Amino acid sequence: MSAIPGALLGRGREWAVVADAVERAACGEGVGVLVVGGPGMGKTSLLREAVGCAGGRGFHVVRNLPDHSGLEVVGDLPVSFSVDGCRFPVARLAEWLQDLPATRSPVLVALDDVDRFPEPARRTVAELARTTRSVAWVATAGEAPPAEHPGATTVELSGWSTATVAEVVARRFDAVASVELEALLARAAGVPELVIGVVDGLVAEGRAQVVGGQVRVDSRHLPRRVHELVHRRLNSLSAKAWQVLRVASMLGPHFDLSDVSDLVGERTAMLLPELDEILAAGVLSAFGDHFAFRHDLVWDVVVDSIPEVLRTALRNDIDRVVGRRPVTRESRPDEAKRGSHAVLAVGGLAAAGRYAEAVRLARDTLEHPVHSASALELEGLLAHLLLWRGESEEAVTLAEKACARSASAPTVAAATAVRLVARSLTDPQLARHEAAQVSAAPTATDAVVATSVLARTSWAAGDLVDGLQLARHAVRDGGGHPWWGAWLSLELVDKLGQLGELAEAEVLLDSIGGHHDQWALASAPGRVAIERARLRARAGRWSDAVAQVRAGLGTAKESGCPIVVPAALAVLAKAALENGELPAAVQHVRHAAAVAAEAAVLPAISCDWVDLRITATTHGARAAVHALETRLTGLATSPVLYAEEPGAAAWLIDLARTVGSTELATTALDMIEHLAAANAGLPAVECAAAHARGLHDGDPALLDRAARQHVDAWAADHAREALATHAQAPAVEPGWDRLSDTQRTIARLAGAGLTNQQIAHRVLLSPHTVNYHLRGLYRKLGISSRVELARYV
């Protein structure tokens, strides 16, 4: 019990108290421990170790639900009185304890953030801790409420000591920190989460190097990971609280509440709810009317979240208000302050990924008089947010309005960029026409985005070489653009992935993190993870692809950004189809269609492709051909399909053979061969054309080439299966001529060792239909097993 878990570095004294409580409960005592400390101090880690320790000692463990609505039992324990199995409200904890067998093991009640429970629930737990034997309770809280927990041992987590921080560095780098790194770590004030964030962030960004036994850093600039940690901690703040915090940060790490009140333009009493929110987040400490940021590092992050142009505007406001400079009538301070503060608040919400709230706040502000400069900036922000939220028509309207009202060339260029991308999602031809008319100045915002739009429309028309070249030019000229650099790079990643250039695409993805601007609007939220998932899927790394795409989907949904959702769902649908999980695949395709019906989204032709394959698998080849002629019209003649799905042409030829459709087979072959001829020098397209021609003509050499050269894992598997079928003709045996073409194909595949599920995918029938054909051909051949069939064929 005395051993200190490795996860509790620097917490030996605190762990000894918790471990002793568990030991005493095991001996029949009732004992409680309250662990208190600010955000990031490691309270949850200490509690987690207590749960593991008690579980290992055979304790029954009860912990709170994540939403603090009640308790749950860890492990499989009978709870006869609860209709919800092992979940119940705090008020029934005593009843649950009584319901346990008389010979029960000791119990640990683990409560994270106990101060978030309602007051009656806290009193119930405290009373049980005093009166119940063989029960240890360990709770965490932001601060100790002593009146509710008499007799409990309080453990207060303070910041790591300088020696512990040095040990963190030594463990990670096997070296000591340089003076520059020590200064950077000192800004974390020993908060474990922030210290680890600094160290891990420096490593992730390649900014820490060991030179002469010392860990040196290239600058004292905080890693992006620290910014993300702080922003996640502040995600719960309302828009107004975030506004107050950012305005306050411009007054310095220490400030007076009256100054904030003057700057915001509201009475001090009206700011109390927002101050309560900020204090609850553990960001500030209060000393009467005087406040201070608890950690300089957090203050730095909040200040850095404000764009420089707005910092200048706020400094002017501070000079007028705090410095008591006279304000002229012409400056209209209420409108000026309302506008500049709203821009800060909207930008802060966007940076936190809270797009829906940012949009509401921007719209509400623009309904009232606002300084013209702030109005233009708000409209630009709103247009950008609406673009990512799939509201392209309104984004175009706002962008056109900004272009008409502004005389500023940068503002017009930024609005034009938004308009072009938004238009490309709803009217590609008009977008192409408008993009072609934009000035070709190599560094202008609208010019580099126009180049990217031209690349997308060229690609959609089947001009892959030109599309790829334009996408490369856009990244070359604008890859470092603070607003659009990530978008331009992601557009190129998409094309590289389709062409099988996976290594280059991965390198480009890894470089994108540094392009995000201060408001995180440089790319649709979640798209980086989703594009990475698409690369993994193309390589056949399905479990990795699913993990990546779920992370991207989570980000997109939390932000309220549907624009990338169909592309993500296409990956999930493919993975489900690959695993034979047809109901899940159907659900993903339907979900994607529903999202696309409600919002302007990035085109995801793979959804239609998976829909077609599902139809063939569940309803047969004829139903799939009928779908191509009705609800999926245009799919078989879309150049994008054959670029994005290199096995599509061969699969469609297979489908056409099954139903005897010469027209479909000819269309698929012509499409892929025309695409290859028009884009000479692209190995992925040439390989896809060889695959289709080899299947159409029964040419083993072409099929072998396709099986070896396809980068796309699914296309390569299809080519290998086709090669196995055509590698040798079946021996002519009595009864063989009685089989249909479909039965002969199934016989060869079954004889080669394929399962019914694999055969179903290959011949575009359901597994049940494959089984039906197998029984029929067994009868015709006078055999009864696959073993005999293997010898027969």
C-alpha positions in Angstrom: 0.0 0.0 0.0 2.9 2.4 0.6 4.3 2.2 -3.0 3.7 5.4 -5.0 2.1 4.8 -8.4 4.2 6.2 -11.3 1.3 8.5 -12.4 1.6 10.4 -9.1 5.0 12.0 -9.5 5.6 14.5 -6.7 2.6 13.4 -4.8 4.1 10.9 -2.3 2.7 12.6 0.8 -0.8 13.0 -0.6 -0.9 9.4 -1.8 0.1 8.1 1.6 -3.0 9.7 3.1 -5.3 8.2 0.5 -3.6 4.8 0.7 -4.0 4.8 4.5 -7.7 5.5 4.2 -8.1 2.5 1.9 -6.1 0.4 4.4 -8.2 1.5 7.4 -11.5 0.8 5.5 -10.2 -2.7 4.8 -9.8 -3.1 8.6 -13.4 -2.1 9.2 -13.2 1.6 9.8 -15.2 4.4 8.2 -12.9 7.1 6.9 -13.0 10.0 4.5 -10.4 12.0 2.5 -11.2 15.3 0.7 -8.6 16.2 -2.0 -8.7 19.9 -2.9 -6.8 21.9 -5.5 -7.1 24.1 -8.5 -7.6 22.9 -12.1 -4.8 20.8 -13.5 -3.4 19.9 -10.1 -4.0 16.2 -10.5 -7.0 15.6 -8.3 -8.6 13.2 -10.8 -5.4 11.3 -11.2 -5.1 10.7 -7.5 -8.7 9.6 -7.3 -8.2 7.2 -10.3 -5.2 5.6 -8.5 -7.4 5.2 -5.4 -10.0 3.4 -7.4 -7.4 1.1 -8.9 -5.8 0.4 -5.5 -9.2 -0.4 -3.9 -10.3 -2.6 -6.8 -7.0 -4.5 -6.5 -7.7 -5.1 -2.8 -11.2 -6.6 -3.6 -13.2 -3.5 -2.6 -16.6 -2.8 -4.1 -16.2 0.6 -5.8 -18.9 3.3 -6.3 -18.2 6.4 -8.3 -20.1 9.4 -9.6 -21.6 9.5 -13.1 -19.8 12.1 -15.3 -22.8 14.5 -15.2 -23.0 14.2 -11.4 -26.6 13.0 -11.7 -25.9 10.0 -9.4 -23.7 7.1 -8.7 -22.6 3.9 -10.5 -21.0 0.7 -9.4 -17.7 -0.3 -10.9 -17.9 -4.0 -11.8 -20.8 -6.4 -11.9 -22.6 -6.3 -8.6 -26.3 -7.1 -8.0 -28.4 -4.1 -7.0 -31.9 -5.6 -6.6 -33.7 -2.3 -5.8 -32.4 -0.4 -8.9 -34.2 -0.6 -12.2 -31.2 0.9 -13.8 -28.9 -1.9 -12.9 -25.9 -0.5 -11.0 -26.8 3.2 -11.3 -28.7 5.0 -8.6 -29.1 8.5 -7.0 -26.9 9.6 -4.1 -29.9 9.6 -1.8 -30.1 5.8 -2.2 -26.4 5.1 -1.4 -27.3 4.0 2.2 -29.9 1.6 0.8 -27.5 0.2 -1.7 -25.0 -0.5 1.1 -27.6 -2.3 3.1 -28.6 -4.3 0.1 -25.1 -5.8 -0.2 -24.6 -9.3 1.4 -23.6 -9.3 5.0 -20.2 -10.9 4.0 -19.6 -8.0 1.6 -16.1 -6.6 0.9 -15.2 -3.1 2.0 -16.5 -0.2 -0.1 -14.7 2.8 -1.7 -17.0 5.7 -2.7 -15.0 7.8 -5.2 -16.5 11.2 -6.0 -14.8 13.5 -8.5 -15.7 17.2 -8.2 -17.9 16.6 -5.2 -18.6 20.4 -5.0 -20.6 20.0 -8.2 -23.2 17.8 -6.4 -26.3 19.4 -5.0 -25.9 20.3 -1.4 -28.3 17.5 -0.1 -26.2 14.9 -1.9 -23.0 16.3 -0.4 -24.5 16.1 3.1 -25.7 12.5 2.5 -22.2 11.4 1.6 -20.6 13.2 4.5 -23.1 11.6 7.0 -22.4 8.1 5.6 -18.7 8.7 5.8 -19.1 9.4 9.6 -21.5 6.5 10.4 -20.7 3.6 8.0 -18.0 1.1 8.8 -15.7 -0.5 6.2 -16.4 2.4 3.8 -13.8 4.7 2.6 -14.8 7.8 0.6 -12.3 9.8 -1.3 -13.7 13.0 -2.9 -12.1 15.8 -4.9 -13.2 19.5 -4.9 -11.9 22.8 -6.1 -11.9 24.1 -2.5 -12.7 22.5 0.8 -16.2 23.1 2.3 -15.2 22.3 6.0 -18.7 22.6 7.4 -20.0 19.7 5.3 -17.1 17.4 6.0 -16.2 17.3 9.7 -13.7 14.6 10.5 -12.5 14.2 7.0 -8.8 14.4 6.3 -8.2 17.2 3.8 -5.4 16.8 1.3 -4.5 20.0 -0.5 -2.6 19.7 -3.8 -0.2 22.5 -4.4 2.0 23.1 -7.4 4.9 20.9 -8.2 8.2 21.9 -6.6 11.1 23.1 -8.7 12.8 19.7 -8.0 9.7 17.8 -9.3 9.6 19.9 -12.5 13.3 19.2 -13.0 12.5 15.4 -12.6 9.9 15.7 -15.3 12.4 17.2 -17.7 15.0 14.6 -16.8 12.7 11.7 -17.3 11.6 13.0 -20.7 14.9 14.1 -22.1 17.6 12.4 -19.9 19.1 15.9 -19.6 18.6 19.1 -17.5 16.7 22.2 -18.5 18.5 25.1 -19.9 17.9 28.6 -18.5 15.4 29.4 -21.3 13.4 26.2 -20.7 13.4 26.9 -16.9 12.0 30.3 -17.6 9.3 28.9 -19.8 8.3 26.2 -17.3 8.3 28.7 -14.5 5.3 30.4 -16.2 3.3 27.2 -15.5 3.7 27.8 -11.7 4.1 24.1 -11.0 0.6 23.1 -12.3 1.2 19.5 -13.4 -1.2 19.7 -16.4 0.5 22.9 -17.7 4.0 21.6 -17.0 3.3 18.4 -19.0 1.6 20.5 -21.7 4.7 22.7 -22.1 7.1 19.7 -22.2 4.9 17.5 -24.5 4.1 20.5 -26.7 7.7 21.4 -27.2 8.4 17.8 -28.2 5.5 17.6 -30.6 6.5 20.8 -32.3 10.2 19.7 -32.5 11.3 22.8 -30.5 13.3 21.1 -27.8 16.8 19.7 -28.5 19.4 18.3 -26.1 22.7 20.1 -26.6 25.6 19.4 -24.3 23.4 17.7 -21.7 20.9 20.6 -21.6 17.5 20.8 -23.1 17.4 23.9 -25.2 14.3 25.6 -26.8 14.2 27.9 -29.8 12.1 30.6 -28.1 10.0 31.3 -25.0 6.8 31.1 -27.2 4.3 28.8 -25.6 3.5 25.5 -27.5 0.1 25.3 -29.2 -0.8 22.4 -26.9 -0.8 24.7 -23.9 -3.1 27.1 -25.7 -5.4 24.1 -26.4 -5.3 23.1 -22.7 -6.3 26.5 -21.5 -9.0 26.9 -24.1 -10.5 23.6 -23.2 -10.6 24.7 -19.5 -12.4 27.9 -20.6 -14.9 26.1 -22.9 -17.6 26.2 -20.3 -17.5 30.0 -20.1 -20.5 31.9 -21.6 -19.8 34.3 -24.4 -20.1 37.3 -22.1 -17.8 35.7 -19.5 -15.2 35.1 -22.2 -15.5 38.7 -23.3 -15.0 40.0 -19.8 -12.0 37.7 -19.3 -10.3 38.8 -22.5 -10.9 42.5 -21.8 -9.6 42.1 -18.3 -6.4 40.3 -19.6 -5.5 43.5 -21.5 -5.2 45.3 -18.2 -2.4 43.0 -17.1 -2.1 39.9 -14.9 -3.5 42.1 -12.0 -6.5 44.4 -12.4 -9.3 46.2 -10.7 -12.9 45.2 -11.3 -13.9 48.8 -11.7 -11.6 49.2 -14.7 -13.1 46.1 -16.3 -16.6 47.5 -15.6 -15.7 50.8 -17.3 -14.2 49.1 -20.4 -17.2 46.7 -20.8 -19.6 49.6 -20.3 -21.7 47.9 -17.6 -22.1 48.4 -13.8 -19.9 46.2 -11.6 -23.0 44.5 -10.2 -24.0 43.4 -13.7 -20.7 41.5 -14.1 -21.0 39.4 -11.0 -22.5 36.3 -12.8 -19.7 36.3 -15.3 -17.1 36.8 -12.6 -18.6 33.8 -10.7 -18.1 31.7 -13.9 -14.5 32.8 -14.3 -13.7 32.2 -10.7 -15.3 28.7 -10.9 -13.1 27.9 -13.8 -10.0 28.5 -11.6 -8.5 31.2 -13.7 -8.6 34.1 -11.3 -8.0 34.8 -7.6 -10.0 37.5 -5.9 -8.8 40.0 -3.3 -11.8 42.3 -2.7 -12.2 44.4 -5.9 -8.7 43.4 -7.0 -8.2 40.3 -9.2 -5.2 38.4 -10.5 -4.6 35.6 -12.9 -3.5 32.6 -11.0 -0.9 31.7 -13.5 1.1 33.9 -15.8 0.9 31.2 -18.4 -2.9 31.3 -18.5 -2.8 35.1 -18.8 -0.4 34.8 -21.7 -2.7 32.4 -23.5 -5.8 34.6 -23.0 -3.9 37.7 -24.3 -2.6 35.7 -27.3 -6.1 34.7 -28.2 -6.8 38.4 -29.1 -5.6 39.3 -32.6 -3.0 42.1 -32.7 -5.3 44.6 -34.5 -7.9 44.2 -31.7 -5.2 44.4 -29.0 -4.3 47.8 -30.4 -8.0 48.9 -30.3 -8.3 47.7 -26.7 -5.2 49.5 -25.7 -6.7 52.7 -27.0 -9.9 52.0 -25.0 -7.7 51.4 -21.9 -5.9 54.7 -22.5 -9.2 56.5 -22.7 -11.0 54.8 -19.8 -8.3 53.9 -17.4 -6.1 56.9 -18.3 -9.2 59.1 -18.1 -8.6 60.7 -21.5 -11.5 62.9 -22.7 -13.8 61.1 -25.2 -15.2 63.2 -28.1 -18.8 63.0 -29.3 -17.7 61.7 -32.7 -16.1 58.6 -31.2 -19.5 57.3 -30.0 -17.9 55.1 -27.3 -20.9 52.8 -26.7 -21.0 51.7 -30.2 -17.2 51.4 -30.6 -16.9 49.4 -27.4 -19.9 47.2 -28.2 -18.4 46.4 -31.6 -14.8 45.7 -30.6 -15.9 43.7 -27.6 -18.3 41.6 -29.7 -15.5 40.9 -32.2 -13.4 39.6 -29.3 -16.2 37.5 -27.9 -17.2 36.0 -31.3 -13.5 35.3 -32.1 -13.1 33.7 -28.7 -16.1 31.4 -29.1 -14.8 30.4 -32.6 -11.4 29.6 -31.2 -13.1 27.4 -28.6 -15.0 25.6 -31.3 -18.4 27.0 -30.2 -19.6 28.0 -33.7 -23.3 28.1 -33.0 -22.9 30.5 -30.1 -20.5 32.6 -32.1 -23.0 32.9 -34.9 -25.8 33.9 -32.5 -23.7 36.5 -30.8 -22.5 38.0 -34.1 -26.1 38.2 -35.4 -27.4 39.7 -32.2 -24.7 42.4 -32.2 -25.2 43.3 -35.8 -28.9 44.0 -35.1 -27.9 47.0 -33.0 -25.8 50.1 -34.0 -22.1 49.1 -34.2 -19.1 51.1 -35.3 -18.6 50.6 -39.0 -15.2 49.0 -38.7 -16.3 46.5 -36.2 -19.5 45.8 -38.2 -17.3 44.9 -41.2 -15.1 42.7 -39.1 -18.1 41.0 -37.5 -19.7 40.4 -40.9 -16.4 38.8 -42.2 -16.2 36.6 -39.1 -19.9 35.6 -39.5 -19.5 34.8 -43.2 -16.6 32.6 -42.4 -18.5 30.8 -39.6 -21.5 30.3 -41.8 -19.4 28.8 -44.5 -18.1 26.1 -42.1 -21.7 25.6 -40.8 -22.9 24.7 -44.3 -25.0 28.0 -44.7 -23.3 28.9 -47.9 -26.0 31.1 -49.4 -26.0 33.4 -46.4 -22.2 33.4 -46.4 -22.2 34.5 -50.0 -24.7 37.3 -49.3 -22.6 38.6 -46.3 -19.4 38.4 -48.3 -20.9 40.3 -51.2 -22.2 42.9 -48.8 -18.8 43.4 -47.3 -17.2 43.7 -50.7 -19.7 46.5 -51.6 -19.3 48.4 -48.4 -15.5 48.3 -47.8 -12.9 50.4 -49.4 -10.1 48.3 -47.8 -8.4 46.0 -50.3 -7.6 43.3 -47.6 -11.2 43.3 -46.4 -12.5 42.9 -50.0 -10.0 40.1 -50.7 -10.9 38.2 -47.5 -14.6 38.5 -48.3 -14.1 37.4 -51.9 -12.2 34.3 -50.7 -15.2 33.3 -48.5 -17.6 34.0 -51.3 -15.6 31.8 -53.8 -15.4 28.8 -51.4 -19.0 29.1 -50.4 -20.1 29.3 -54.0 -18.0 26.3 -55.0 -20.1 24.1 -52.7 -23.4 25.1 -54.2 -22.7 26.2 -57.8 -19.3 24.9 -59.0 -19.6 26.3 -62.5 -20.3 29.9 -61.3 -17.6 29.6 -58.8 -15.1 28.5 -61.5 -16.2 31.5 -63.6 -15.8 33.9 -60.7 -12.5 32.4 -59.6 -11.1 32.8 -63.1 -11.9 36.5 -63.0 -10.0 37.2 -59.8 -6.7 39.0 -60.0 -3.7 36.7 -60.2 -1.6 38.6 -57.7 0.5 35.8 -56.2 0.1 36.7 -52.5 -3.4 38.2 -52.4 -5.9 36.3 -50.2 -8.6 36.1 -52.9 -6.0 35.0 -55.6 -4.7 32.0 -53.7 -8.2 30.9 -52.7 -9.3 31.4 -56.3 -6.5 29.1 -57.4 -7.7 26.4 -55.0 -11.3 26.8 -56.2 -10.1 26.4 -59.8 -8.1 23.3 -58.7 -11.3 21.8 -57.2 -13.5 22.5 -60.3 -10.8 21.2 -62.7 -10.6 18.0 -60.7 -14.3 17.6 -60.7 -14.2 17.9 -64.5 -11.6 15.1 -64.8 -8.6 17.3 -65.4 -6.6 15.8 -62.6 -3.2 16.9 -63.8 -4.3 20.6 -64.0 -6.2 20.3 -60.7 -3.2 18.9 -58.9 -0.9 21.5 -60.3 -3.2 24.3 -59.3 -3.6 22.9 -55.8 0.2 22.8 -55.5 0.5 26.4 -56.7 -2.1 27.5 -54.1 -0.2 25.9 -51.3 3.1 27.3 -52.6 1.7 30.9 -52.7 -0.6 30.7 -49.7 0.3 27.7 -47.5 1.3 30.0 -44.7 -1.7 32.3 -45.0 -3.1 32.8 -41.4 -6.7 32.4 -42.5 -6.6 30.0 -45.5 -3.2 28.1 -45.3 -4.8 25.0 -43.7 -7.7 25.0 -46.1 -5.3 25.2 -49.1 -3.1 22.4 -47.7 -6.1 20.1 -47.0 -7.4 20.6 -50.5 -4.1 19.3 -51.8 -4.0 16.5 -49.2 -7.4 15.3 -50.6 -6.1 15.1 -54.1 -2.8 13.5 -53.2 -4.7 10.8 -51.2 -6.9 10.0 -54.2 -3.8 9.6 -56.4 -2.2 7.2 -53.8 0.5 9.7 -52.8 0.0 8.8 -49.2 3.5 9.6 -47.8 3.4 13.1 -49.3 -0.1 13.7 -48.0 0.8 12.6 -44.5 3.8 14.9 -44.4 1.6 17.8 -45.5 -1.0 16.9 -42.9 1.6 17.0 -40.2 2.6 20.5 -41.2 -0.9 22.0 -41.1 -1.0 22.5 -37.3 1.1 25.7 -37.5 -1.2 27.3 -40.1 -4.3 27.8 -37.8 -5.0 31.4 -37.1 -5.9 32.8 -33.7 -9.6 32.1 -34.1 -9.1 28.6 -35.5 -11.0 29.5 -38.7 -8.3 28.4 -41.1 -10.1 25.1 -41.9 -13.4 23.4 -41.1 -13.1 21.8 -37.6 -12.3 18.2 -37.7 -11.2 18.0 -41.3 -7.5 17.3 -40.5 -8.4 14.1 -38.6 -11.0 13.2 -41.3 -8.5 13.6 -44.1 -6.0 11.5 -42.2 -8.7 8.8 -41.7 -9.3 8.8 -45.5 -5.6 8.1 -46.1 -5.6 5.3 -43.5 -8.7 3.8 -45.2 -7.0 3.9 -48.6 -4.1 2.0 -47.1 -6.5 -0.6 -45.7 -5.8 0.4 -42.0 -9.4 0.3 -41.1 -9.2 0.4 -37.3 -6.9 3.4 -37.4 -9.1 5.1 -39.9 -12.2 4.6 -37.8 -10.5 6.0 -34.7 -9.3 9.1 -36.6 -12.6 9.7 -38.3 -14.5 9.4 -35.0 -12.2 12.0 -33.5 -12.8 14.3 -36.5 -16.5 13.8 -36.3 -16.5 14.6 -32.6 -14.8 17.9 -33.3 -17.1 18.8 -36.2 -20.2 18.0 -34.2 -19.1 19.8 -31.1 -18.3 22.9 -33.2 -21.6 22.7 -35.1 -19.7 22.2 -38.4 -21.6 19.8 -40.8 -19.6 20.6 -43.9 -17.1 17.7 -43.4 -19.6 15.2 -41.9 -20.6 13.3 -45.1 -17.0 12.7 -46.0 -16.4 11.3 -42.5 -19.4 9.1 -42.6 -18.3 7.7 -46.0 -15.2 6.4 -44.2 -17.3 4.8 -41.5 -19.7 3.3 -44.1 -16.7 1.7 -46.0 -15.3 0.3 -42.8 -18.7 -1.2 -41.8 -19.1 -2.7 -45.3 -15.5 -4.1 -45.1 -16.4 -5.8 -41.8 -19.8 -7.1 -43.1 -21.7 -4.8 -40.8 -24.4 -3.9 -43.4 -26.9 -2.2 -41.0 -24.2 0.1 -39.8 -23.1 0.9 -43.3 -26.7 1.7 -44.3 -27.1 3.9 -41.3 -24.0 5.9 -42.1 -25.0 6.5 -45.7 -28.5 7.6 -44.7 -27.0 9.9 -42.1 -24.7 11.5 -44.7 -27.6 12.0 -47.1 -29.7 13.7 -44.3 -26.8 16.1 -43.5 -26.2 16.9 -47.2 -29.9 17.7 -47.6 -29.7 20.3 -44.8 -26.4 22.0 -45.4 -23.9 22.8 -48.2 -21.2 20.3 -47.6 -17.9 19.1 -49.2 -18.8 16.7 -52.0 -18.6 13.1 -50.9 -19.2 10.9 -53.9 -17.9 7.9 -51.8 -21.3 8.0 -50.0 -23.1 7.2 -53.3 -20.4 4.6 -54.1 -20.9 2.8 -50.8 -24.7 3.1 -51.3 -24.4 1.3 -54.6 -22.2 -1.5 -53.2 -24.7 -2.0 -50.3 -27.5 -2.2 -52.7 -25.7 -4.9 -54.7 -24.8 -6.9 -51.6 -28.3 -6.8 -50.0 -30.6 -6.8 -53.1 -28.5 -8.2 -55.9 -26.8 -6.9 -59.1 -30.0 -6.0 -60.9 -31.2 -3.8 -58.1 -27.8 -2.0 -58.1 -28.1 -1.4 -61.9 -31.6 -0.1 -61.4 -30.2 2.3 -58.7 -27.7 3.6 -61.2 -30.5 4.3 -63.6 -32.7 6.0 -61.0 -31.6 7.5 -57.7 -27.8 7.4 -58.5 -27.9 8.8 -62.0 -24.7 10.3 -63.1 -22.5 8.2 -60.7 -21.2 5.9 -63.4 -20.3 8.9 -65.7 -18.6 11.0 -63.0 -14.9 11.4 -63.4 -14.6 12.1 -59.7 -15.8 8.5 -58.9 -13.0 7.0 -60.9 -10.4 9.3 -59.4 -11.5 8.8 -55.8 -12.4 5.0 -56.1 -9.7 3.4 -58.3 -11.4 0.0 -58.3 -14.8 1.5 -59.4 -14.5 0.8 -63.1 -13.5 -2.9 -62.6 -16.3 -3.4 -60.1 -18.9 -1.8 -62.4 -17.7 -4.1 -65.3 -18.2 -7.1 -62.9 -21.7 -5.7 -62.1 -22.5 -5.3 -65.8 -21.4 -8.9 -66.6 -23.6 -10.3 -63.8 -26.7 -8.7 -65.4 -25.6 -8.9 -69.0 -25.4 -5.1 -69.5 -22.9 -4.4 -72.3 -23.7 -0.7 -72.1 -22.7 -0.3 -68.4 -19.5 -2.3 -69.0 -18.6 -0.1 -72.0 -19.4 3.1 -70.1 -17.2 2.2 -67.1 -14.3 1.1 -69.3 -14.5 4.2 -71.5 -14.6 6.5 -68.5 -11.5 5.2 -66.8 -9.5 4.8 -70.0 -10.4 8.3 -71.1 -9.4 9.6 -67.7 -6.1 7.8 -67.9 -5.4 9.1 -71.4 -6.3 12.7 -70.5 -4.1 12.5 -67.4 -1.0 10.7 -68.6 1.7 10.3 -66.0 -0.6 9.6 -63.0 0.2 6.0 -61.9 -2.9 5.5 -59.9 -5.2 6.3 -62.8 -3.2 4.2 -65.2 -3.3 1.3 -62.8 -7.1 1.6 -62.5 -7.4 1.6 -66.3 -5.2 -1.5 -66.5 -7.4 -3.2 -63.9 -10.6 -2.5 -65.8 -9.2 -3.5 -69.2 -7.7 -6.7 -67.7 -11.0 -7.7 -66.2 -12.9 -6.8 -69.3 -10.6 -8.8 -71.6 -9.6 -11.5 -69.1 -6.0 -10.5 -69.3 -4.0 -12.0 -66.4 -1.0 -9.8 -67.0 -3.0 -6.6 -66.6 -4.8 -8.0 -63.6 -1.4 -8.9 -62.0 -0.1 -5.5 -62.7 -3.1 -3.9 -61.0 -2.9 -6.3 -58.0 0.7 -5.3 -57.5 0.5 -1.5 -58.2 -2.8 -0.4 -56.6 -2.2 1.7 -53.6 -5.9 1.5 -52.6 -6.2 -1.6 -50.5 -9.8 -2.4 -51.6 -9.0 -2.0 -55.3 -5.9 -4.2 -54.9 -8.0 -7.0 -53.2 -10.5 -6.8 -56.1 -7.7 -7.2 -58.7 -6.2 -10.2 -56.8 -9.6 -11.9 -56.6 -10.1 -11.3 -60.3 -6.7 -12.7 -61.1 -7.4 -15.8 -59.0 -10.6 -16.4 -61.0 -8.9 -15.9 -64.4 -5.6 -17.5 -63.6 -6.7 -21.0 -64.8 -9.7 -22.2 -66.6 -11.7 -25.0 -65.0 -11.3 -28.5 -66.2 -14.3 -29.8 -68.2 -16.0 -32.3 -66.0 -19.4 -34.0 -66.3 -22.0 -31.7 -65.0 -19.9 -28.5 -65.3 -21.7 -27.5 -68.5 -25.0 -27.7 -66.5 -23.9 -24.7 -64.3 -24.8 -21.1 -65.0 -22.2 -18.5 -65.5 -22.9 -17.2 -61.9 -22.6 -20.7 -60.5 -19.3 -21.4 -62.3 -17.9 -18.1 -60.8 -19.1 -19.0 -57.3 -17.7 -22.5 -57.7 -14.3 -21.2 -58.6 -14.2 -18.7 -55.7 -15.5 -21.3 -53.2 -12.9 -23.8 -54.5 -10.2 -21.2 -54.0 -11.2 -21.0 -50.3 -13.2 -17.8 -50.2 -16.0 -17.6 -47.6 -19.6 -16.9 -48.5 -19.2 -13.3 -47.3 -16.2 -12.8 -49.5 -17.8 -14.4 -52.5 -20.9 -12.2 -52.0 -18.7 -9.1 -52.2 -17.0 -10.5 -55.3 -20.1 -11.4 -57.3 -22.3 -8.7 -55.9 -24.9 -10.9 -54.4 -26.1 -11.5 -50.8 -24.4 -14.2 -48.7 -27.8 -16.0 -48.6 -28.0 -16.0 -52.4 -24.4 -17.3 -52.6 -25.4 -20.2 -50.2 -28.4 -20.9 -52.4 -26.2 -21.2 -55.5 -23.7 -23.4 -53.7 -26.4 -25.9 -52.8 -27.7 -25.9 -56.4 -24.3 -26.5 -57.9 -23.5 -29.2 -55.4 -26.6 -31.1 -56.6 -25.6 -30.6 -60.3 -22.1 -31.8 -59.7 -23.0 -34.7 -57.4 -20.9 -33.5 -54.5 -21.6 -32.4 -50.9 -18.7 -30.2 -49.6 -16.2 -27.5 -50.4 -13.4 -30.0 -50.1 -14.8 -32.0 -53.1 -15.5 -28.8 -54.9 -11.9 -27.7 -54.5 -10.7 -31.0 -56.1 -13.4 -30.6 -58.8 -12.5 -27.2 -60.0 
